[in-house]
């Protein structure tokens, strides 16, 4: 791959890679740094790309590995600390809906954070980052059948956790 082709790849995929990493680290500056590290690693190892997946999927797998290396180095336990409210397009909603959506996002992230790591991984990749089953399988090193099964169990666990939290909140009111 030529430099100008890699530049085009960066322009088309950097937001997706950043969003994925941000969902894991919950911190803007750290997500930017790790996104940079992921693309640098991809650039240095572009010769090892074997066309087993799309460039996009390959980059997400590199981003996942770079991020997990960071967590191992820092011995960080929580993979989904709630960060700033970057998920709301404030131009498309009125202020009342924005605050409700921000609260719902916060509750969802807190619930995801309580789940097993495999559940967190599959939920982020499939439902937030919108990777296909095949892409998710490649990134996680799983079979497609395992991704399907784990996705269902993760969603069931997330729904259960959300309902549990809703029940606890209603008990306080």
C-alpha positions in Angstrom: 0.0 0.0 0.0 1.4 3.4 -1.0 1.6 6.3 1.4 -1.2 8.2 -0.3 -3.5 5.1 -0.1 -2.8 4.8 3.6 -3.6 8.5 4.0 -7.0 7.8 2.4 -7.5 4.9 4.7 -6.8 7.1 7.7 -9.2 9.7 6.5 -12.0 7.2 6.0 -11.4 5.0 9.1 -10.0 7.3 11.8 -13.3 8.4 13.2 -14.5 4.8 13.5 -11.3 3.6 15.2 -11.4 6.6 17.5 -15.0 5.9 18.4 -14.2 2.3 19.2 -11.2 3.2 21.4 -13.2 6.0 23.1 -15.9 3.5 24.1 -13.2 1.4 25.8 -11.3 4.1 27.6 -13.9 6.8 28.1 -11.3 9.6 27.9 -11.0 11.9 24.8 -7.2 12.6 24.9 -6.3 9.0 25.7 -8.5 7.8 22.8 -6.8 10.2 20.5 -3.4 9.0 21.6 -4.3 5.3 21.2 -5.9 6.0 17.8 -2.6 7.5 16.7 -0.7 4.5 18.1 -3.1 2.1 16.3 -2.6 3.8 13.0 1.2 4.0 13.5 1.3 0.3 14.2 -0.9 -0.4 11.1 1.4 1.7 9.0 4.5 -0.1 10.2 2.8 -3.5 9.7 0.9 -2.9 6.5 3.1 -5.5 4.8 1.5 -8.1 7.1 -2.0 -7.4 5.9 -3.2 -10.6 4.3 -6.6 -9.7 2.9 -8.4 -12.0 5.4 -10.6 -9.1 6.2 -11.3 -5.6 5.2 -8.8 -2.9 6.1 -11.4 -1.4 8.4 -11.7 -4.7 10.4 -8.0 -5.1 10.5 -7.6 -1.6 11.9 -10.2 -2.2 14.6 -8.4 -5.4 15.6 -5.1 -3.4 15.9 -7.0 -0.7 17.8 -8.3 -3.4 20.2 -4.9 -4.8 20.8 -3.2 -1.4 21.3 -6.0 -0.5 23.8 -5.7 -3.7 25.7 -1.9 -3.3 25.8 -2.5 0.1 27.4 -4.9 -1.4 29.9 -2.4 -4.1 30.8 0.4 -1.6 31.2 -1.7 0.7 33.4 -3.5 -2.2 35.1 -6.8 -0.6 34.5 -9.7 -2.8 35.4 -12.7 -0.8 34.2 -13.0 -0.8 30.4 -16.0 1.5 30.1 -15.7 4.6 32.3 -18.4 7.0 31.3 -16.9 10.0 29.6 -18.2 13.2 28.0 -21.5 13.2 26.2 -20.1 12.9 22.7 -22.9 10.7 21.4 -25.7 13.3 21.2 -26.1 15.5 18.2 -27.3 18.6 19.9 -28.3 20.2 16.6 -31.0 17.6 16.0 -32.8 17.5 19.4 -34.3 19.9 21.8 -32.7 20.5 25.2 -35.2 18.4 27.2 -34.6 15.4 25.0 -30.8 15.9 25.1 -30.7 15.7 28.9 -32.9 12.6 28.9 -30.7 10.9 26.2 -27.5 11.8 28.1 -28.9 10.2 31.3 -30.0 7.0 29.4 -26.5 6.8 27.8 -24.9 7.1 31.2 -27.2 4.4 32.6 -26.4 2.1 29.7 -22.6 2.6 30.0 -22.8 1.9 33.7 -24.8 -1.3 33.1 -22.3 -2.4 30.4 -19.5 -1.8 32.7 -20.9 -4.4 35.1 -20.9 -7.2 32.5 -18.2 -9.8 31.8 -15.4 -8.6 29.6 -16.5 -10.9 26.7 -20.0 -9.4 26.9 -18.6 -5.9 26.9 -16.4 -6.6 23.8 -19.2 -8.1 21.7 -21.7 -5.4 22.7 -19.3 -2.6 21.8 -18.3 -4.1 18.5 -21.7 -5.3 17.3 -24.1 -2.7 18.8 -22.1 0.5 19.2 -19.4 0.2 16.6 -21.7 -1.6 14.2 -19.3 -4.3 13.1 -20.7 -7.3 11.2 -20.7 -10.8 12.8 -17.8 -11.7 10.5 -15.8 -8.6 11.4 -16.5 -9.1 15.1 -15.3 -12.8 14.9 -12.1 -11.7 13.2 -11.4 -8.9 15.7 -12.1 -11.1 18.7 -10.5 -14.3 17.3 -13.9 -16.2 17.7 -16.0 -18.2 15.3 -19.1 -16.5 13.9 -21.3 -19.0 15.8 -19.6 -17.8 19.1 -20.2 -14.2 18.2 -23.9 -14.9 17.5 -24.4 -16.8 20.8 -22.3 -14.4 22.8 -24.2 -11.4 21.3 -27.5 -12.9 22.5 -26.3 -13.7 25.9 -24.7 -10.2 26.3 -27.9 -8.5 25.2 -29.9 -10.6 27.7 -27.4 -9.8 30.4 -27.5 -6.1 29.6 -31.3 -6.1 29.6 -31.3 -7.9 32.9 -28.9 -5.4 34.4 -30.9 -2.4 33.1 -34.1 -3.8 34.5 -32.4 -4.5 37.8 -31.1 -0.9 38.0 -34.5 0.4 37.1 -36.1 -1.6 39.9 -33.5 -0.4 42.4 -34.1 3.2 41.3 -37.9 2.8 41.6 -37.4 1.4 45.1 -35.7 4.7 46.1 -38.5 6.8 44.8 
